[in-house]
Amino acid sequence: MVEVGKLNAKLSEFLFDQVAMTHRFVVQIDMDEYDLGTWTKVAGLQVTWSKHKYRPGDNNDELIFPGDVEYPTIKLSRAASSKSATVQKWLKRTSRSHTVLSGGIHMLDYLGIPVITWELKRFFPVGWSISDFDSTSGKPAIETLELAHTGFLDDEAGL
C-alpha cells in the first residue's frame, strides 16, 4: 500500500512540473548545439503592413493596396537560470559573425506539447539584458533576449 505522504508528494511534484505556468515558450535554433531553453514571456510577435494609397486621375475614390511588411523585434524573458550560460555562449559565437539563422518559437501547453509554432526567418540577437540583482526584493533576476528577424509568415511559399 502506498503511503499517503508519498502519494501527495508525487502528486504535488507532477502538478507543479506540469501546470506551473499555463504556457511556456521554447526557442529552438536550427543550429542543434544551442538549446536556449524555455521562456515565460514572448513580446513582439506581430506583423504590420504599410498602406499604399492611389487616386486615379480626377476620381475622388481612393484605392488602397497592401505595402511593405514590418516585423518588430521579439523580446524573450524568463528568470535567470543555468540556461542563461547557454545563451551567453550563443551570443559570444554570433556577436561577430554574420551567420543566417533560422529557428522557431514554440508555445507549449502544460504537458509540454507544442500548441503553435512561429518559424523565424533570418534572425539574429540585437540585445540581451538582466535585471538588477537585489536580494531584498524577493524577485528573481529576469533575463531578456531581443531578436531581430525578417518574418515568421511563410508568405513567399505561394509565389
Residue pairs with C-beta under 8 A, 6 or more apart in sequence:
18 110
18 111
18 112
19 110
21 40
21 110
22 110
23 107
23 108
23 109
23 110
23 115
24 38
24 39
24 40
24 107
24 108
24 112
25 38
25 39
25 40
25 41
25 42
25 76
25 105
25 106
25 107
25 108
26 36
26 37
26 38
26 39
26 105
26 106
26 108
27 36
27 37
27 39
27 76
27 103
27 104
27 105
27 106
28 35
28 36
28 103
28 104
28 105
28 106
29 36
29 90
29 101
29 102
29 103
30 101
30 102
30 103
31 101
34 86
34 89
34 90
35 83
35 86
36 76
36 83
36 86
36 87
36 90
36 145
37 78
37 81
37 83
37 86
38 78
38 83
38 108
39 76
39 77
39 78
39 145
40 77
40 78
40 79
41 75
41 76
41 77
41 78
42 74
42 75
42 76
42 77
42 105
43 74
43 75
43 77
44 72
44 73
44 74
44 75
45 74
45 105
45 118
45 152
46 71
46 72
47 69
47 70
47 71
47 151
47 152
47 153
48 69
48 70
49 66
49 67
49 68
49 69
49 70
50 66
50 67
50 68
50 70
51 64
51 65
51 66
51 67
52 64
52 65
52 66
52 67
53 62
53 63
53 64
54 62
54 63
54 64
54 65
55 61
55 62
55 63
56 63
69 151
69 153
69 155
71 149
71 150
71 151
71 152
73 126
73 127
73 146
73 147
73 148
73 149
74 105
74 120
74 146
74 147
74 149
75 144
75 145
75 146
76 105
76 144
76 145
76 146
76 147
77 142
77 143
77 144
77 145
78 142
78 143
79 140
79 141
79 142
79 143
80 130
80 140
80 141
80 142
80 143
81 143
84 130
84 143
87 128
87 143
87 145
90 125
91 125
91 128
94 101
94 124
94 125
95 125
99 124
100 122
101 122
101 123
101 124
102 119
102 120
102 121
102 122
102 123
103 119
103 120
103 123
104 117
104 118
104 119
104 120
105 117
105 118
105 120
106 114
106 116
106 117
107 114
107 115
107 116
107 117
108 114
108 115
109 115
118 152
119 152
119 154
120 147
120 149
120 151
120 152
121 149
121 150
121 151
121 152
122 149
122 150
123 147
123 148
123 149
123 150
124 147
124 148
124 149
125 145
125 146
125 147
125 148
126 146
126 147
126 148
127 144
127 145
127 146
128 143
128 144
128 145
128 146
129 143
129 144
130 141
130 142
130 143
130 144
131 139
131 141
131 142
131 143
132 141
133 141
